[in-house]
């Protein structure tokens, strides 16, 4: 049975709790202007509906820009986001759709971003520390 939440503040809290429960950093999905957040516990299906589409720079990694659509969907598993839709990263001059994010070997502290074409790139989680 799906749990659905409405309103920015409630959606932010529930999304943060879910990501923490799955062992994922809270900055992986956008945390502002959320109208609706839903989670299907049996399948791990998640959706976010946001007001505007927008670009966001990742200050921690110079030159990396992420684009979030107004609707984002994915399946959550422990330490993994798969079948991600609505999120693109800019590499040089090309927008590339991300399809999977996973935390490799938590003790090593690496995170890997995978594209729909199968390409992937890993970063140290420490690069994203606030």
N, C-alpha and C positions, 0 to 999 in steps of 0.2 A: 504494500500500500504506500502510495506517495505521500510525502509530507510537503506541503506548500506553505510558504511564508510570504508576506507582503509588507512593504514599507522598508525604506532604506536601513534604518537602525536595526530592526529585527533580522533582516536578511544578512546584514554584516555580521551580527553575532552568531547566527546559525552557520554561516559559511565558514567563519573562523574556527568554530568548534569542530566542524566536520573535517576541515583540512588538518587540524591538529590531531584529531582522532586517527586520521589516515597516515600520520607521520610526514606530512607535506608542509613546506613553508607557506605562510599565509599570503605572501605576495604573488603567488602563481596566478591567481585569478583576480580580476578587478574588484575593488572594494568600495566603489562609490557609485551613487545614483542607481542603486539596484531597486527595481520595482517589484520583482518577483524572483524567488529562489525556491527551487524544488529539488527533492531528493527521493529517489525510489530505493528504499533500503534493500530489497531483494536482489536487484540487478546492479545497483551502484550508479544508476543513471542520474545525472545532475543537470539542471538547467538554470541559467541566469538570464533575466530580462532586465536590460538597463535602458536608461533614457537615451543618451546620445552614443553614437559610435565615436571612437576617439583613438588618437595615437598617444602613446606614453613612452617617454625615454626611460631606459634603465641606466640611471646615473652610475651605477656600480660598474657597468661594462661600457666603456666609452664608445659612442657611435651606435649603440643598439637601440632600436626603436620597435615597439610592439604596438600593433593595431588591434583593438577590440571591437567586434561588431556589437550591435544592439542586443543580439541574442547569442549566447554561448552555451554549448552543450558538451558533455563528456561523460565518461564512465570512470568512477573512482574506485581504486583498490588500494590496499596498504602500499604506501610509497610509490604509487603510480597513478597517472592520469592517462587514459587511452581514449581513442576515437574522439579526440578533441576537435570541435568545430568553432568557428568564429574568432580565432586568434591567429594572427600572422606576425611574422618578424621580418624586419627589413635587413637584408644582407646585401651590402653594396647598394645597388640601385633597384634591387628586385624584392618584391614582397613574396615571402614563402609561407605557406600554410603549415602551422604546427599540428601534428597529429598525436603526439605522445610526449609525456614528460615523466621521467622516473628518477628516483634517488638511488644512485648506485652505491652499494656498500656503505651504509650509513656511517660506519667507522671511518671510512676514507673521506666522507663529506663531499661527494661529487653529485652533480645533478646533470642529467642528459636531456636534451631537447631533440626530438625526432620530427622530420618533415613527412608529408604524405608521399614523397618520392623515395623515402627510405634513408635519406641522408641524416646524419646526427652530429651533434656537437655537445661536448661535455664542458662544464665549468666547475670550479670549486665552490661549494656553498658559501665559503668564507668571503667570496667576492661580493656577495649580496648582503653581508651583515650590515646592520644599521649602525 
